[in-house]
Amino acid sequence: MQWYYSPSTGKVSQGKEASWNDRLGPYATREEAEQALEKAQKRNEQADAAEAAEDDWGEPASWEK
């Protein structure tokens, strides 16, 4: 059985106890589910950094200076 984390309650459960829009997972272990918010924050930071790097096109074109 897999583990899930509910952001609204802060609880970890084994199995799908919360609705799909109030659970993170699945995770293989309880410990992984307990770290769900930290993992999501790291993924968001990585995605934001990748998006910022993608938006950096270097020097503007000569007609934009």
Jmol script that loads the backbone (N, CA, C; Angstrom):
load data "model"
ATOM      1  N   MET A   1       0.841  -1.182   0.000  1.00  0.00           N
ATOM      2  CA  MET A   1       0.000   0.000   0.000  1.00  0.00           C
ATOM      3  C   MET A   1       0.887   1.247   0.000  1.00  0.00           C
ATOM      4  N   GLN A   2       0.454   2.277  -0.683  1.00  0.00           N
ATOM      5  CA  GLN A   2       1.256   3.488  -0.791  1.00  0.00           C
ATOM      6  C   GLN A   2       0.818   4.535   0.228  1.00  0.00           C
ATOM      7  N   TRP A   3       1.693   5.537   0.423  1.00  0.00           N
ATOM      8  CA  TRP A   3       1.494   6.569   1.420  1.00  0.00           C
ATOM      9  C   TRP A   3       1.187   7.904   0.748  1.00  0.00           C
ATOM     10  N   TYR A   4       0.382   8.721   1.443  1.00  0.00           N
ATOM     11  CA  TYR A   4      -0.026  10.024   0.928  1.00  0.00           C
ATOM     12  C   TYR A   4       0.076  11.065   2.044  1.00  0.00           C
ATOM     13  N   TYR A   5       0.232  12.326   1.618  1.00  0.00           N
ATOM     14  CA  TYR A   5       0.283  13.436   2.562  1.00  0.00           C
ATOM     15  C   TYR A   5      -0.865  14.391   2.253  1.00  0.00           C
ATOM     16  N   SER A   6      -1.585  14.824   3.270  1.00  0.00           N
ATOM     17  CA  SER A   6      -2.685  15.773   3.118  1.00  0.00           C
ATOM     18  C   SER A   6      -2.217  17.153   3.586  1.00  0.00           C
ATOM     19  N   PRO A   7      -2.047  18.105   2.672  1.00  0.00           N
ATOM     20  CA  PRO A   7      -1.605  19.447   3.067  1.00  0.00           C
ATOM     21  C   PRO A   7      -2.579  20.163   3.996  1.00  0.00           C
ATOM     22  N   SER A   8      -3.872  19.933   3.851  1.00  0.00           N
ATOM     23  CA  SER A   8      -4.835  20.660   4.681  1.00  0.00           C
ATOM     24  C   SER A   8      -4.814  20.203   6.140  1.00  0.00           C
ATOM     25  N   THR A   9      -4.519  18.920   6.367  1.00  0.00           N
ATOM     26  CA  THR A   9      -4.496  18.409   7.738  1.00  0.00           C
ATOM     27  C   THR A   9      -3.080  18.207   8.265  1.00  0.00           C
ATOM     28  N   GLY A  10      -2.121  18.081   7.350  1.00  0.00           N
ATOM     29  CA  GLY A  10      -0.750  17.803   7.761  1.00  0.00           C
ATOM     30  C   GLY A  10      -0.538  16.348   8.151  1.00  0.00           C
ATOM     31  N   LYS A  11      -1.483  15.492   7.808  1.00  0.00           N
ATOM     32  CA  LYS A  11      -1.399  14.090   8.197  1.00  0.00           C
ATOM     33  C   LYS A  11      -0.956  13.205   7.039  1.00  0.00           C
ATOM     34  N   VAL A  12      -0.291  12.130   7.405  1.00  0.00           N
ATOM     35  CA  VAL A  12       0.136  11.107   6.460  1.00  0.00           C
ATOM     36  C   VAL A  12      -0.808   9.925   6.608  1.00  0.00           C
ATOM     37  N   SER A  13      -1.221   9.372   5.482  1.00  0.00           N
ATOM     38  CA  SER A  13      -2.115   8.215   5.536  1.00  0.00           C
ATOM     39  C   SER A  13      -1.621   7.143   4.576  1.00  0.00           C
ATOM     40  N   GLN A  14      -1.992   5.937   4.889  1.00  0.00           N
ATOM     41  CA  GLN A  14      -1.688   4.828   3.997  1.00  0.00           C
ATOM     42  C   GLN A  14      -2.958   4.544   3.216  1.00  0.00           C
ATOM     43  N   GLY A  15      -2.883   4.772   1.923  1.00  0.00           N
ATOM     44  CA  GLY A  15      -4.066   4.654   1.088  1.00  0.00           C
ATOM     45  C   GLY A  15      -4.664   6.024   0.814  1.00  0.00           C
ATOM     46  N   LYS A  16      -5.586   6.070  -0.124  1.00  0.00           N
ATOM     47  CA  LYS A  16      -6.185   7.328  -0.574  1.00  0.00           C
ATOM     48  C   LYS A  16      -7.353   7.713   0.329  1.00  0.00           C
ATOM     49  N   GLU A  17      -7.056   8.325   1.460  1.00  0.00           N
ATOM     50  CA  GLU A  17      -8.116   8.740   2.383  1.00  0.00           C
ATOM     51  C   GLU A  17      -8.661  10.117   2.026  1.00  0.00           C
ATOM     52  N   ALA A  18      -7.819  11.009   1.515  1.00  0.00           N
ATOM     53  CA  ALA A  18      -8.265  12.352   1.152  1.00  0.00           C
ATOM     54  C   ALA A  18      -8.601  12.389  -0.336  1.00  0.00           C
ATOM     55  N   SER A  19      -9.348  13.419  -0.731  1.00  0.00           N
ATOM     56  CA  SER A  19      -9.691  13.554  -2.150  1.00  0.00           C
ATOM     57  C   SER A  19      -8.442  13.905  -2.948  1.00  0.00           C
ATOM     58  N   TRP A  20      -8.523  13.746  -4.252  1.00  0.00           N
ATOM     59  CA  TRP A  20      -7.357  13.936  -5.125  1.00  0.00           C
ATOM     60  C   TRP A  20      -6.786  15.342  -5.012  1.00  0.00           C
ATOM     61  N   ASN A  21      -7.611  16.345  -4.738  1.00  0.00           N
ATOM     62  CA  ASN A  21      -7.105  17.714  -4.674  1.00  0.00           C
ATOM     63  C   ASN A  21      -6.591  18.085  -3.284  1.00  0.00           C
ATOM     64  N   ASP A  22      -6.548  17.134  -2.381  1.00  0.00           N
ATOM     65  CA  ASP A  22      -6.000  17.378  -1.050  1.00  0.00           C
ATOM     66  C   ASP A  22      -5.048  16.268  -0.635  1.00  0.00           C
ATOM     67  N   ARG A  23      -4.249  15.800  -1.589  1.00  0.00           N
ATOM     68  CA  ARG A  23      -3.246  14.804  -1.209  1.00  0.00           C
ATOM     69  C   ARG A  23      -2.061  14.895  -2.151  1.00  0.00           C
ATOM     70  N   LEU A  24      -0.904  14.645  -1.591  1.00  0.00           N
ATOM     71  CA  LEU A  24       0.336  14.550  -2.346  1.00  0.00           C
ATOM     72  C   LEU A  24       0.792  13.114  -2.274  1.00  0.00           C
ATOM     73  N   GLY A  25       1.277  12.615  -3.387  1.00  0.00           N
ATOM     74  CA  GLY A  25       1.747  11.246  -3.402  1.00  0.00           C
ATOM     75  C   GLY A  25       1.340  10.575  -4.683  1.00  0.00           C
ATOM     76  N   PRO A  26       1.568   9.331  -4.786  1.00  0.00           N
ATOM     77  CA  PRO A  26       1.912   8.370  -3.737  1.00  0.00           C
ATOM     78  C   PRO A  26       3.414   8.325  -3.453  1.00  0.00           C
ATOM     79  N   TYR A  27       3.714   7.888  -2.259  1.00  0.00           N
ATOM     80  CA  TYR A  27       5.092   7.687  -1.818  1.00  0.00           C
ATOM     81  C   TYR A  27       5.242   6.237  -1.359  1.00  0.00           C
ATOM     82  N   ALA A  28       6.443   5.724  -1.496  1.00  0.00           N
ATOM     83  CA  ALA A  28       6.702   4.326  -1.147  1.00  0.00           C
ATOM     84  C   ALA A  28       6.750   4.100   0.363  1.00  0.00           C
ATOM     85  N   THR A  29       7.177   5.133   1.111  1.00  0.00           N
ATOM     86  CA  THR A  29       7.312   4.969   2.556  1.00  0.00           C
ATOM     87  C   THR A  29       6.641   6.121   3.297  1.00  0.00           C
ATOM     88  N   ARG A  30       6.365   5.899   4.562  1.00  0.00           N
ATOM     89  CA  ARG A  30       5.788   6.940   5.411  1.00  0.00           C
ATOM     90  C   ARG A  30       6.740   8.132   5.509  1.00  0.00           C
ATOM     91  N   GLU A  31       8.026   7.844   5.625  1.00  0.00           N
ATOM     92  CA  GLU A  31       9.021   8.907   5.761  1.00  0.00           C
ATOM     93  C   GLU A  31       9.027   9.821   4.532  1.00  0.00           C
ATOM     94  N   GLU A  32       8.917   9.240   3.344  1.00  0.00           N
ATOM     95  CA  GLU A  32       8.857  10.043   2.123  1.00  0.00           C
ATOM     96  C   GLU A  32       7.613  10.925   2.130  1.00  0.00           C
ATOM     97  N   ALA A  33       6.486  10.379   2.549  1.00  0.00           N
ATOM     98  CA  ALA A  33       5.243  11.151   2.596  1.00  0.00           C
ATOM     99  C   ALA A  33       5.352  12.296   3.598  1.00  0.00           C
ATOM    100  N   GLU A  34       6.040  12.071   4.710  1.00  0.00           N
ATOM    101  CA  GLU A  34       6.217  13.122   5.713  1.00  0.00           C
ATOM    102  C   GLU A  34       7.052  14.275   5.177  1.00  0.00           C
ATOM    103  N   GLN A  35       7.885  14.014   4.188  1.00  0.00           N
ATOM    104  CA  GLN A  35       8.741  15.037   3.587  1.00  0.00           C
ATOM    105  C   GLN A  35       8.122  15.634   2.317  1.00  0.00           C
ATOM    106  N   ALA A  36       6.842  15.396   2.077  1.00  0.00           N
ATOM    107  CA  ALA A  36       6.189  15.803   0.833  1.00  0.00           C
ATOM    108  C   ALA A  36       6.287  17.303   0.573  1.00  0.00           C
ATOM    109  N   LEU A  37       6.042  18.128   1.572  1.00  0.00           N
ATOM    110  CA  LEU A  37       6.080  19.576   1.353  1.00  0.00           C
ATOM    111  C   LEU A  37       7.482  20.061   1.017  1.00  0.00           C
ATOM    112  N   GLU A  38       8.486  19.526   1.684  1.00  0.00           N
ATOM    113  CA  GLU A  38       9.865  19.914   1.389  1.00  0.00           C
ATOM    114  C   GLU A  38      10.242  19.501  -0.037  1.00  0.00           C
ATOM    115  N   LYS A  39       9.830  18.302  -0.426  1.00  0.00           N
ATOM    116  CA  LYS A  39      10.116  17.807  -1.780  1.00  0.00           C
ATOM    117  C   LYS A  39       9.426  18.690  -2.823  1.00  0.00           C
ATOM    118  N   ALA A  40       8.170  19.052  -2.569  1.00  0.00           N
ATOM    119  CA  ALA A  40       7.428  19.906  -3.501  1.00  0.00           C
ATOM    120  C   ALA A  40       8.071  21.286  -3.593  1.00  0.00           C
ATOM    121  N   GLN A  41       8.529  21.823  -2.465  1.00  0.00           N
ATOM    122  CA  GLN A  41       9.182  23.132  -2.474  1.00  0.00           C
ATOM    123  C   GLN A  41      10.472  23.093  -3.299  1.00  0.00           C
ATOM    124  N   LYS A  42      11.265  22.047  -3.142  1.00  0.00           N
ATOM    125  CA  LYS A  42      12.496  21.917  -3.917  1.00  0.00           C
ATOM    126  C   LYS A  42      12.196  21.814  -5.412  1.00  0.00           C
ATOM    127  N   ARG A  43      11.176  21.034  -5.753  1.00  0.00           N
ATOM    128  CA  ARG A  43      10.798  20.907  -7.170  1.00  0.00           C
ATOM    129  C   ARG A  43      10.334  22.246  -7.736  1.00  0.00           C
ATOM    130  N   ASN A  44       9.573  23.005  -6.951  1.00  0.00           N
ATOM    131  CA  ASN A  44       9.120  24.322  -7.402  1.00  0.00           C
ATOM    132  C   ASN A  44      10.296  25.264  -7.609  1.00  0.00           C
ATOM    133  N   GLU A  45      11.256  25.240  -6.686  1.00  0.00           N
ATOM    134  CA  GLU A  45      12.437  26.090  -6.818  1.00  0.00           C
ATOM    135  C   GLU A  45      13.238  25.717  -8.069  1.00  0.00           C
ATOM    136  N   GLN A  46      13.383  24.424  -8.329  1.00  0.00           N
ATOM    137  CA  GLN A  46      14.100  23.973  -9.518  1.00  0.00           C
ATOM    138  C   GLN A  46      13.367  24.392 -10.788  1.00  0.00           C
ATOM    139  N   ALA A  47      12.050  24.280 -10.787  1.00  0.00           N
ATOM    140  CA  ALA A  47      11.261  24.676 -11.957  1.00  0.00           C
ATOM    141  C   ALA A  47      11.344  26.178 -12.180  1.00  0.00           C
ATOM    142  N   ASP A  48      11.302  26.961 -11.090  1.00  0.00           N
ATOM    143  CA  ASP A  48      11.425  28.417 -11.211  1.00  0.00           C
ATOM    144  C   ASP A  48      12.785  28.803 -11.759  1.00  0.00           C
ATOM    145  N   ALA A  49      13.839  28.135 -11.293  1.00  0.00           N
ATOM    146  CA  ALA A  49      15.190  28.427 -11.778  1.00  0.00           C
ATOM    147  C   ALA A  49      15.324  28.066 -13.254  1.00  0.00           C
ATOM    148  N   ALA A  50      14.761  26.939 -13.652  1.00  0.00           N
ATOM    149  CA  ALA A  50      14.821  26.535 -15.053  1.00  0.00           C
ATOM    150  C   ALA A  50      14.057  27.514 -15.936  1.00  0.00           C
ATOM    151  N   GLU A  51      12.924  27.986 -15.461  1.00  0.00           N
ATOM    152  CA  GLU A  51      12.135  28.953 -16.219  1.00  0.00           C
ATOM    153  C   GLU A  51      12.868  30.285 -16.338  1.00  0.00           C
ATOM    154  N   ALA A  52      13.517  30.722 -15.255  1.00  0.00           N
ATOM    155  CA  ALA A  52      14.282  31.970 -15.295  1.00  0.00           C
ATOM    156  C   ALA A  52      15.451  31.849 -16.266  1.00  0.00           C
ATOM    157  N   ALA A  53      16.109  30.697 -16.258  1.00  0.00           N
ATOM    158  CA  ALA A  53      17.235  30.486 -17.175  1.00  0.00           C
ATOM    159  C   ALA A  53      16.747  30.465 -18.619  1.00  0.00           C
ATOM    160  N   GLU A  54      15.583  29.909 -18.845  1.00  0.00           N
ATOM    161  CA  GLU A  54      15.023  29.851 -20.187  1.00  0.00           C
ATOM    162  C   GLU A  54      14.637  31.251 -20.680  1.00  0.00           C
ATOM    163  N   ASP A  55      14.222  32.109 -19.753  1.00  0.00           N
ATOM    164  CA  ASP A  55      13.833  33.476 -20.111  1.00  0.00           C
ATOM    165  C   ASP A  55      15.027  34.384 -20.352  1.00  0.00           C
ATOM    166  N   ASP A  56      16.217  33.973 -19.931  1.00  0.00           N
ATOM    167  CA  ASP A  56      17.418  34.785 -20.108  1.00  0.00           C
ATOM    168  C   ASP A  56      18.009  34.508 -21.480  1.00  0.00           C
ATOM    169  N   TRP A  57      17.755  35.388 -22.413  1.00  0.00           N
ATOM    170  CA  TRP A  57      18.210  35.211 -23.784  1.00  0.00           C
ATOM    171  C   TRP A  57      19.504  35.963 -24.044  1.00  0.00           C
ATOM    172  N   GLY A  58      20.116  36.487 -22.991  1.00  0.00           N
ATOM    173  CA  GLY A  58      21.377  37.205 -23.154  1.00  0.00           C
ATOM    174  C   GLY A  58      21.139  38.652 -23.531  1.00  0.00           C
ATOM    175  N   GLU A  59      21.996  39.184 -24.350  1.00  0.00           N
ATOM    176  CA  GLU A  59      21.934  40.573 -24.756  1.00  0.00           C
ATOM    177  C   GLU A  59      20.699  40.830 -25.632  1.00  0.00           C
ATOM    178  N   PRO A  60      20.048  41.969 -25.454  1.00  0.00           N
ATOM    179  CA  PRO A  60      18.929  42.293 -26.316  1.00  0.00           C
ATOM    180  C   PRO A  60      19.401  42.576 -27.748  1.00  0.00           C
ATOM    181  N   ALA A  61      18.505  42.436 -28.659  1.00  0.00           N
ATOM    182  CA  ALA A  61      18.834  42.727 -30.059  1.00  0.00           C
ATOM    183  C   ALA A  61      19.239  44.192 -30.210  1.00  0.00           C
ATOM    184  N   SER A  62      20.041  44.463 -31.208  1.00  0.00           N
ATOM    185  CA  SER A  62      20.583  45.828 -31.391  1.00  0.00           C
ATOM    186  C   SER A  62      19.485  46.860 -31.509  1.00  0.00           C
ATOM    187  N   TRP A  63      18.359  46.535 -32.108  1.00  0.00           N
ATOM    188  CA  TRP A  63      17.299  47.523 -32.269  1.00  0.00           C
ATOM    189  C   TRP A  63      16.490  47.737 -30.978  1.00  0.00           C
ATOM    190  N   GLU A  64      16.744  46.916 -29.951  1.00  0.00           N
ATOM    191  CA  GLU A  64      16.061  47.075 -28.679  1.00  0.00           C
ATOM    192  C   GLU A  64      16.896  47.851 -27.672  1.00  0.00           C
ATOM    193  N   LYS A  65      18.100  48.214 -28.013  1.00  0.00           N
ATOM    194  CA  LYS A  65      18.975  48.915 -27.064  1.00  0.00           C
ATOM    195  C   LYS A  65      18.662  50.374 -27.037  1.00  0.00           C
TER     196      LYS A  65
END
end "model"
wireframe off; spacefill off
backbone 0.3
color backbone group
